[in-house]
Each structure stands twice: as structure tokens, then as C-alpha cells.
């Protein structure tokens, strides 16, 4: 029984992390966030809703500080072959992490952070 619950939980997690961001664009998650923020503003008022949004943004910022994706401008610029390899790796890094899927994952995490901050 416990094994079945663990397998089902893992499958649900995989659907949330892999399938949902690949099907929906990041704008959809941001629209949902705006709609929930408007509803929170109408229900609790502007100040508590702003605090919830600020808390969600701080949670998102702390997540990016824990696992940062280095930018090309932050890398040192070595010369010669090392410089060419460095530029190419930076380009690969940007192509890999700066696509629609990873932006959708980031927007989904922001929506989850907002919902968690609403509960808090």
C-alpha cells in the first residue's frame, strides 16, 4: 500500500514538473498569478495582497540564489582556445536554460510560491 502511494506521488510529481510546463506557455501561469492576485486584493485588501506577492517574490529570489544559472557577462573572458571554449559553453548554457520550457517552469514555481505565501 505504501509503495503504491509512493509510486503514485512520484508520477504526479513528474506530470507537474515535466508535462505541465511543456504544454502551457509561461504567460498562462503569469495570467493565473495575476488573476489570483486580483482576487486576493478584492478579498483581503491591497496591503495584505501586496505582502503575499512580496513574500512570493522573495521566495523566488532566494531560490535563484541557491541554484543560480550563470550569465555570460559574469564569466571571466580568457584568451585563446580557453576563451573560445568558454564562449561556446556560455552560448550552450543560454540556449539550454533560456527557452520556453524553462521559463514555464520558472513561472510555475512563481505561481506555487504565491499560493504558498497566500497560505502563510
Buried (B, 14 or more C-beta within 10 A) or exposed (E): EEEEEEEEEEEEEEEEEEEBBEEBBBEBBBEBBEEBBEEBBEEBEEEEBBBBBEBBBEBBEEBEEEEEEEEEEEEEEEEEEEEEEBBEEBEEBBEEBEEEBBBBBBBBBBBBBBBEBBEE
